[in-house]
């Protein structure tokens, strides 16, 4: 069975935990955070996983089966709507 293609939005402490677990349990295809200093080390650590500073770019450039949104709560509805609208 094909592994689910996953992405994580948010690269803070909890986001990094999700990234690590998704990398181990699925095909992690994208990591997104608006803070470039947070995602640059992750790009090196998870070689082959694309990193983005824009949710719109992540959605446009990746085929994703599931996403984990690990951001401050006030941003979750807007980000979730973007993924839902994208299908």
N, CA, C and O atoms as a GROMACS GRO file, in nm:
protein
  348
    1UNK      N    1   0.084  -0.118   0.000
    1UNK     CA    2   0.000   0.000   0.000
    1UNK      C    3   0.089   0.125   0.000
    1UNK      O    4   0.189   0.130   0.071
    2UNK      N    5   0.051   0.221  -0.079
    2UNK     CA    6   0.125   0.346  -0.090
    2UNK      C    7   0.114   0.427   0.039
    2UNK      O    8   0.006   0.437   0.098
    3UNK      N    9   0.226   0.484   0.081
    3UNK     CA   10   0.223   0.571   0.198
    3UNK      C   11   0.152   0.701   0.163
    3UNK      O   12   0.161   0.750   0.050
    4UNK      N   13   0.081   0.757   0.260
    4UNK     CA   14   0.014   0.885   0.241
    4UNK      C   15   0.118   0.995   0.223
    4UNK      O   16   0.221   0.996   0.289
    5UNK      N   17   0.088   1.087   0.132
    5UNK     CA   18   0.175   1.204   0.110
    5UNK      C   19   0.129   1.312   0.206
    5UNK      O   20   0.015   1.357   0.200
    6UNK      N   21   0.219   1.354   0.294
    6UNK     CA   22   0.181   1.446   0.400
    6UNK      C   23   0.264   1.575   0.396
    6UNK      O   24   0.370   1.582   0.334
    7UNK      N   25   0.210   1.675   0.466
    7UNK     CA   26   0.280   1.802   0.482
    7UNK      C   27   0.252   1.855   0.622
    7UNK      O   28   0.152   1.818   0.684
    8UNK      N   29   0.340   1.939   0.670
    8UNK     CA   30   0.323   2.002   0.801
    8UNK      C   31   0.336   2.152   0.782
    8UNK      O   32   0.432   2.201   0.722
    9UNK      N   33   0.240   2.226   0.836
    9UNK     CA   34   0.245   2.371   0.837
    9UNK      C   35   0.272   2.414   0.980
    9UNK      O   36   0.192   2.388   1.070
   10UNK      N   37   0.385   2.477   1.001
   10UNK     CA   38   0.429   2.520   1.134
   10UNK      C   39   0.550   2.440   1.176
   10UNK      O   40   0.545   2.317   1.185
   11UNK      N   41   0.660   2.509   1.201
   11UNK     CA   42   0.786   2.441   1.233
   11UNK      C   43   0.838   2.480   1.370
   11UNK      O   44   0.959   2.482   1.393
   12UNK      N   45   0.747   2.510   1.461
   12UNK     CA   46   0.787   2.534   1.599
   12UNK      C   47   0.811   2.402   1.671
   12UNK      O   48   0.831   2.299   1.606
   13UNK      N   49   0.809   2.404   1.804
   13UNK     CA   50   0.840   2.284   1.881
   13UNK      C   51   0.744   2.170   1.847
   13UNK      O   52   0.788   2.059   1.815
   14UNK      N   53   0.613   2.196   1.854
   14UNK     CA   54   0.516   2.091   1.822
   14UNK      C   55   0.522   2.053   1.674
   14UNK      O   56   0.510   1.936   1.639
   15UNK      N   57   0.541   2.152   1.588
   15UNK     CA   58   0.551   2.124   1.446
   15UNK      C   59   0.667   2.030   1.414
   15UNK      O   60   0.653   1.940   1.332
   16UNK      N   61   0.781   2.052   1.479
   16UNK     CA   62   0.896   1.964   1.456
   16UNK      C   63   0.866   1.821   1.501
   16UNK      O   64   0.915   1.726   1.440
   17UNK      N   65   0.788   1.806   1.608
   17UNK     CA   66   0.747   1.671   1.652
   17UNK      C   67   0.659   1.606   1.545
   17UNK      O   68   0.675   1.487   1.515
   18UNK      N   69   0.567   1.682   1.487
   18UNK     CA   70   0.482   1.629   1.380
   18UNK      C   71   0.566   1.594   1.258
   18UNK      O   72   0.545   1.491   1.195
   19UNK      N   73   0.661   1.680   1.225
   19UNK     CA   74   0.748   1.656   1.110
   19UNK      C   75   0.824   1.524   1.128
   19UNK      O   76   0.828   1.442   1.037
   20UNK      N   77   0.882   1.506   1.244
   20UNK     CA   78   0.959   1.384   1.272
   20UNK      C   79   0.869   1.260   1.258
   20UNK      O   80   0.909   1.162   1.194
   21UNK      N   81   0.750   1.265   1.316
   21UNK     CA   82   0.659   1.150   1.310
   21UNK      C   83   0.606   1.126   1.169
   21UNK      O   84   0.600   1.011   1.124
   22UNK      N   85   0.568   1.231   1.098
   22UNK     CA   86   0.520   1.214   0.961
   22UNK      C   87   0.631   1.160   0.873
   22UNK      O   88   0.606   1.077   0.785
   23UNK      N   89   0.754   1.204   0.895
   23UNK     CA   90   0.866   1.155   0.816
   23UNK      C   91   0.885   1.005   0.837
   23UNK      O   92   0.918   0.932   0.743
   24UNK      N   93   0.864   0.958   0.960
   24UNK     CA   94   0.880   0.816   0.991
   24UNK      C   95   0.762   0.730   0.946
   24UNK      O   96   0.781   0.613   0.914
   25UNK      N   97   0.642   0.787   0.942
   25UNK     CA   98   0.522   0.706   0.920
   25UNK      C   99   0.454   0.728   0.785
   25UNK      O  100   0.361   0.655   0.750
   26UNK      N  101   0.500   0.826   0.709
   26UNK     CA  102   0.436   0.857   0.582
   26UNK      C  103   0.543   0.908   0.485
   26UNK      O  104   0.662   0.906   0.515
   27UNK      N  105   0.498   0.953   0.370
   27UNK     CA  106   0.589   1.019   0.277
   27UNK      C  107   0.574   1.170   0.297
   27UNK      O  108   0.484   1.232   0.240
   28UNK      N  109   0.661   1.227   0.377
   28UNK     CA  110   0.657   1.371   0.404
   28UNK      C  111   0.706   1.444   0.280
   28UNK      O  112   0.820   1.427   0.238
   29UNK      N  113   0.618   1.526   0.220
   29UNK     CA  114   0.654   1.593   0.095
   29UNK      C  115   0.673   1.743   0.111
   29UNK      O  116   0.733   1.806   0.024
   30UNK      N  117   0.625   1.801   0.221
   30UNK     CA  118   0.639   1.945   0.236
   30UNK      C  119   0.634   1.992   0.379
   30UNK      O  120   0.561   1.937   0.462
   31UNK      N  121   0.712   2.095   0.407
   31UNK     CA  122   0.713   2.163   0.536
   31UNK      C  123   0.697   2.311   0.507
   31UNK      O  124   0.761   2.364   0.416
   32UNK      N  125   0.610   2.377   0.583
   32UNK     CA  126   0.586   2.519   0.560
   32UNK      C  127   0.592   2.596   0.691
   32UNK      O  128   0.535   2.554   0.792
   33UNK      N  129   0.663   2.707   0.688
   33UNK     CA  130   0.664   2.802   0.800
   33UNK      C  131   0.702   2.937   0.742
   33UNK      O  132   0.785   2.944   0.651
   34UNK      N  133   0.643   3.043   0.794
   34UNK     CA  134   0.674   3.176   0.742
   34UNK      C  135   0.812   3.223   0.787
   34UNK      O  136   0.866   3.319   0.731
   35UNK      N  137   0.870   3.158   0.887
   35UNK     CA  138   1.000   3.194   0.940
   35UNK      C  139   1.109   3.110   0.872
   35UNK      O  140   1.124   2.991   0.902
   36UNK      N  141   1.183   3.171   0.782
   36UNK     CA  142   1.286   3.097   0.706
   36UNK      C  143   1.393   3.038   0.796
   36UNK      O  144   1.448   2.933   0.765
   37UNK      N  145   1.423   3.103   0.908
   37UNK     CA  146   1.528   3.050   0.995
   37UNK      C  147   1.486   2.920   1.062
   37UNK      O  148   1.571   2.842   1.104
   38UNK      N  149   1.356   2.895   1.071
   38UNK     CA  150   1.308   2.768   1.127
   38UNK      C  151   1.311   2.656   1.024
   38UNK      O  152   1.337   2.540   1.060
   39UNK      N  153   1.285   2.688   0.898
   39UNK     CA  154   1.276   2.580   0.800
   39UNK      C  155   1.408   2.547   0.731
   39UNK      O  156   1.424   2.437   0.679
   40UNK      N  157   1.501   2.641   0.729
   40UNK     CA  158   1.630   2.612   0.664
   40UNK      C  159   1.699   2.489   0.723
   40UNK      O  160   1.743   2.403   0.647
   41UNK      N  161   1.711   2.478   0.857
   41UNK     CA  162   1.774   2.357   0.912
   41UNK      C  163   1.693   2.230   0.883
   41UNK      O  164   1.751   2.123   0.867
   42UNK      N  165   1.561   2.243   0.876
   42UNK     CA  166   1.477   2.126   0.848
   42UNK      C  167   1.497   2.079   0.704
   42UNK      O  168   1.490   1.959   0.677
   43UNK      N  169   1.523   2.173   0.613
   43UNK     CA  170   1.549   2.135   0.473
   43UNK      C  171   1.675   2.049   0.465
   43UNK      O  172   1.682   1.957   0.384
   44UNK      N  173   1.773   2.080   0.548
   44UNK     CA  174   1.896   2.002   0.549
   44UNK      C  175   1.876   1.868   0.620
   44UNK      O  176   1.926   1.765   0.577
   45UNK      N  177   1.800   1.872   0.730
   45UNK     CA  178   1.777   1.751   0.810
   45UNK      C  179   1.693   1.649   0.733
   45UNK      O  180   1.720   1.529   0.738
   46UNK      N  181   1.591   1.697   0.663
   46UNK     CA  182   1.501   1.609   0.589
   46UNK      C  183   1.525   1.629   0.439
   46UNK      O  184   1.440   1.683   0.368
   47UNK      N  185   1.640   1.586   0.394
   47UNK     CA  186   1.681   1.600   0.255
   47UNK      C  187   1.575   1.539   0.162
   47UNK      O  188   1.529   1.427   0.185
   48UNK      N  189   1.538   1.612   0.061
   48UNK     CA  190   1.438   1.563  -0.034
   48UNK      C  191   1.297   1.610  -0.003
   48UNK      O  192   1.207   1.595  -0.085
   49UNK      N  193   1.277   1.668   0.116
   49UNK     CA  194   1.147   1.724   0.152
   49UNK      C  195   1.150   1.873   0.118
   49UNK      O  196   1.239   1.945   0.162
   50UNK      N  197   1.054   1.917   0.041
   50UNK     CA  198   1.049   2.058   0.001
   50UNK      C  199   1.002   2.144   0.116
   50UNK      O  200   0.914   2.105   0.194
   51UNK      N  201   1.060   2.264   0.126
   51UNK     CA  202   1.019   2.359   0.230
   51UNK      C  203   0.964   2.485   0.165
   51UNK      O  204   1.007   2.526   0.057
   52UNK      N  205   0.868   2.545   0.233
   52UNK     CA  206   0.798   2.661   0.180
   52UNK      C  207   0.778   2.764   0.289
   52UNK      O  208   0.768   2.731   0.407
   53UNK      N  209   0.772   2.892   0.249
   53UNK     CA  210   0.737   2.998   0.342
   53UNK      C  211   0.594   3.046   0.317
   53UNK      O  212   0.548   3.140   0.383
   54UNK      N  213   0.526   2.984   0.223
   54UNK     CA  214   0.390   3.022   0.187
   54UNK      C  215   0.302   2.897   0.175
   54UNK      O  216   0.337   2.802   0.105
   55UNK      N  217   0.190   2.898   0.244
   55UNK     CA  218   0.094   2.788   0.234
   55UNK      C  219   0.044   2.776   0.090
   55UNK      O  220   0.027   2.665   0.039
   56UNK      N  221   0.022   2.889   0.025
   56UNK     CA  222  -0.026   2.886  -0.114
   56UNK      C  223   0.074   2.814  -0.205
   56UNK      O  224   0.034   2.737  -0.292
   57UNK      N  225   0.202   2.840  -0.185
   57UNK     CA  226   0.305   2.772  -0.266
   57UNK      C  227   0.308   2.622  -0.236
   57UNK      O  228   0.324   2.541  -0.327
   58UNK      N  229   0.293   2.586  -0.110
   58UNK     CA  230   0.290   2.444  -0.072
   58UNK      C  231   0.174   2.374  -0.143
   58UNK      O  232   0.193   2.267  -0.202
   59UNK      N  233   0.057   2.432  -0.137
   59UNK     CA  234  -0.062   2.373  -0.200
   59UNK      C  235  -0.044   2.364  -0.351
   59UNK      O  236  -0.080   2.263  -0.412
   60UNK      N  237   0.011   2.468  -0.411
   60UNK     CA  238   0.027   2.473  -0.556
   60UNK      C  239   0.129   2.371  -0.608
   60UNK      O  240   0.114   2.318  -0.718
   61UNK      N  241   0.232   2.344  -0.529
   61UNK     CA  242   0.344   2.264  -0.578
   61UNK      C  243   0.348   2.119  -0.532
   61UNK      O  244   0.431   2.043  -0.580
   62UNK      N  245   0.262   2.079  -0.442
   62UNK     CA  246   0.267   1.943  -0.389
   62UNK      C  247   0.132   1.874  -0.403
   62UNK      O  248   0.027   1.938  -0.398
   63UNK      N  249   0.135   1.743  -0.419
   63UNK     CA  250   0.016   1.659  -0.414
   63UNK      C  251   0.011   1.600  -0.273
   63UNK      O  252   0.093   1.515  -0.238
   64UNK      N  253  -0.085   1.644  -0.194
   64UNK     CA  254  -0.088   1.612  -0.051
   64UNK      C  255  -0.215   1.535  -0.017
   64UNK      O  256  -0.325   1.574  -0.056
   65UNK      N  257  -0.200   1.425   0.056
   65UNK     CA  258  -0.315   1.348   0.105
   65UNK      C  259  -0.363   1.397   0.241
   65UNK      O  260  -0.482   1.393   0.269
   66UNK      N  261  -0.270   1.443   0.324
   66UNK     CA  262  -0.305   1.486   0.460
   66UNK      C  263  -0.208   1.595   0.504
   66UNK      O  264  -0.091   1.595   0.467
   67UNK      N  265  -0.260   1.689   0.582
   67UNK     CA  266  -0.177   1.798   0.633
   67UNK      C  267  -0.197   1.812   0.783
   67UNK      O  268  -0.308   1.792   0.834
   68UNK      N  269  -0.091   1.845   0.852
   68UNK     CA  270  -0.099   1.876   0.994
   68UNK      C  271  -0.071   2.026   1.008
   68UNK      O  272   0.035   2.074   0.969
   69UNK      N  273  -0.168   2.098   1.062
   69UNK     CA  274  -0.154   2.243   1.079
   69UNK      C  275  -0.120   2.269   1.225
   69UNK      O  276  -0.204   2.256   1.313
   70UNK      N  277   0.006   2.305   1.248
   70UNK     CA  278   0.057   2.321   1.384
   70UNK      C  279   0.101   2.466   1.400
   70UNK      O  280   0.220   2.497   1.409
   71UNK      N  281   0.002   2.553   1.403
   71UNK     CA  282   0.025   2.697   1.412
   71UNK      C  283  -0.053   2.750   1.531
   71UNK      O  284  -0.131   2.677   1.592
   72UNK      N  285  -0.033   2.878   1.566
   72UNK     CA  286  -0.121   2.936   1.668
   72UNK      C  287  -0.267   2.921   1.624
   72UNK      O  288  -0.298   2.934   1.505
   73UNK      N  289  -0.357   2.893   1.718
   73UNK     CA  290  -0.497   2.864   1.685
   73UNK      C  291  -0.566   2.966   1.596
   73UNK      O  292  -0.651   2.930   1.515
   74UNK      N  293  -0.532   3.094   1.609
   74UNK     CA  294  -0.603   3.195   1.530
   74UNK      C  295  -0.579   3.181   1.379
   74UNK      O  296  -0.657   3.233   1.299
   75UNK      N  297  -0.472   3.111   1.339
   75UNK     CA  298  -0.442   3.094   1.196
   75UNK      C  299  -0.498   2.965   1.137
   75UNK      O  300  -0.507   2.952   1.015
   76UNK      N  301  -0.537   2.872   1.220
   76UNK     CA  302  -0.578   2.740   1.172
   76UNK      C  303  -0.699   2.745   1.078
   76UNK      O  304  -0.694   2.681   0.973
   77UNK      N  305  -0.807   2.818   1.110
   77UNK     CA  306  -0.923   2.817   1.019
   77UNK      C  307  -0.889   2.865   0.878
   77UNK      O  308  -0.934   2.804   0.780
   78UNK      N  309  -0.813   2.971   0.866
   78UNK     CA  310  -0.778   3.024   0.734
   78UNK      C  311  -0.692   2.924   0.655
   78UNK      O  312  -0.715   2.902   0.536
   79UNK      N  313  -0.595   2.863   0.722
   79UNK     CA  314  -0.508   2.766   0.655
   79UNK      C  315  -0.588   2.641   0.616
   79UNK      O  316  -0.574   2.590   0.506
   80UNK      N  317  -0.672   2.593   0.708
   80UNK     CA  318  -0.753   2.474   0.680
   80UNK      C  319  -0.846   2.499   0.562
   80UNK      O  320  -0.865   2.410   0.479
   81UNK      N  321  -0.904   2.618   0.553
   81UNK     CA  322  -0.992   2.651   0.442
   81UNK      C  323  -0.917   2.647   0.309
   81UNK      O  324  -0.970   2.600   0.208
   82UNK      N  325  -0.794   2.695   0.309
   82UNK     CA  326  -0.715   2.691   0.185
   82UNK      C  327  -0.694   2.547   0.139
   82UNK      O  328  -0.706   2.518   0.020
   83UNK      N  329  -0.662   2.458   0.233
   83UNK     CA  330  -0.643   2.318   0.195
   83UNK      C  331  -0.774   2.254   0.152
   83UNK      O  332  -0.777   2.176   0.057
   84UNK      N  333  -0.883   2.285   0.221
   84UNK     CA  334  -1.013   2.229   0.185
   84UNK      C  335  -1.055   2.277   0.046
   84UNK      O  336  -1.105   2.198  -0.035
   85UNK      N  337  -1.035   2.404   0.019
   85UNK     CA  338  -1.071   2.459  -0.112
   85UNK      C  339  -0.988   2.397  -0.224
   85UNK      O  340  -1.033   2.384  -0.338
   86UNK      N  341  -0.864   2.358  -0.191
   86UNK     CA  342  -0.776   2.298  -0.291
   86UNK      C  343  -0.809   2.151  -0.316
   86UNK      O  344  -0.760   2.090  -0.411
   87UNK      N  345  -0.892   2.095  -0.229
   87UNK     CA  346  -0.933   1.956  -0.247
   87UNK      C  347  -0.847   1.862  -0.169
   87UNK      O  348  -0.868   1.741  -0.174
   0.00000   0.00000   0.00000
